[in-house]
């Protein structure tokens, strides 16, 4: 049972490039989410999904796209990278929203130059 | 809207000292409250939780009591160890609203040997 996995662990992009951050979980969780973590800002929700085929925006969705074609996978796409997207990105999954424990991946550290 | 406020860090203590990290919240419904911990280079992991007023969550020597009258969920430990050095996040999830989990900005804890 690998839990939540994320790839890559580190990435450097140039302004304007696009890329996809991968996230997968093997716990059959319905709820998955993406956060970004910036110094002094805590965690901010980017997008989330309550099940396959269903996604919704979080607090800071601009510049990011998601899709959820399977229960296991929840990729995050950066459409045209900007320096403001330099951050650490975490994927999380849980049995449901609300009072359930969220399981976090190890994170992807992204630098946009 | 819902919010979580926790004490700013960093907090620096000597080994075996008593720890308190303050957390207060604002919520319109009936939130569940959480403490998550992030060790260096890792994702967040659940430390403890409480789902109703007067509940006490506990784990690894840490405790927090859900105080509805003071809207607080302060984290305490009687004797900290060097291995407790990490960033601690207070969080809430409000079933009366949209069920999203909201994180505080985190408190960095340094324990000196």
HADDOCK unambig.tbl for C-alpha pairs under 7 A between the chains (distance, minus, plus):
assign (segid A and resid 40 and name CA) (segid B and resid 105 and name CA) 6.20 0.50 0.50
assign (segid A and resid 41 and name CA) (segid B and resid 105 and name CA) 5.43 0.50 0.50
assign (segid A and resid 42 and name CA) (segid B and resid 103 and name CA) 6.82 0.50 0.50
assign (segid A and resid 42 and name CA) (segid B and resid 104 and name CA) 6.15 0.50 0.50
assign (segid A and resid 42 and name CA) (segid B and resid 105 and name CA) 3.74 0.50 0.50
assign (segid A and resid 42 and name CA) (segid B and resid 106 and name CA) 5.81 0.50 0.50
assign (segid A and resid 43 and name CA) (segid B and resid 103 and name CA) 6.19 0.50 0.50
assign (segid A and resid 43 and name CA) (segid B and resid 105 and name CA) 6.90 0.50 0.50
assign (segid A and resid 97 and name CA) (segid B and resid 99 and name CA) 5.84 0.50 0.50
assign (segid A and resid 97 and name CA) (segid B and resid 100 and name CA) 6.58 0.50 0.50
assign (segid A and resid 98 and name CA) (segid B and resid 93 and name CA) 5.22 0.50 0.50
assign (segid A and resid 98 and name CA) (segid B and resid 94 and name CA) 6.60 0.50 0.50
assign (segid A and resid 98 and name CA) (segid B and resid 95 and name CA) 6.02 0.50 0.50
assign (segid A and resid 98 and name CA) (segid B and resid 99 and name CA) 4.85 0.50 0.50
assign (segid A and resid 98 and name CA) (segid B and resid 100 and name CA) 6.53 0.50 0.50
assign (segid A and resid 98 and name CA) (segid B and resid 101 and name CA) 6.80 0.50 0.50
assign (segid A and resid 99 and name CA) (segid B and resid 32 and name CA) 5.69 0.50 0.50
assign (segid A and resid 99 and name CA) (segid B and resid 51 and name CA) 6.91 0.50 0.50
assign (segid A and resid 99 and name CA) (segid B and resid 93 and name CA) 6.40 0.50 0.50
assign (segid A and resid 101 and name CA) (segid B and resid 46 and name CA) 6.57 0.50 0.50
assign (segid A and resid 103 and name CA) (segid B and resid 45 and name CA) 6.53 0.50 0.50
assign (segid A and resid 104 and name CA) (segid B and resid 43 and name CA) 5.43 0.50 0.50
assign (segid A and resid 104 and name CA) (segid B and resid 44 and name CA) 5.72 0.50 0.50
assign (segid A and resid 104 and name CA) (segid B and resid 45 and name CA) 6.63 0.50 0.50
assign (segid A and resid 105 and name CA) (segid B and resid 43 and name CA) 5.59 0.50 0.50
assign (segid A and resid 106 and name CA) (segid B and resid 42 and name CA) 5.00 0.50 0.50
assign (segid A and resid 106 and name CA) (segid B and resid 43 and name CA) 4.54 0.50 0.50
assign (segid A and resid 107 and name CA) (segid B and resid 43 and name CA) 6.06 0.50 0.50
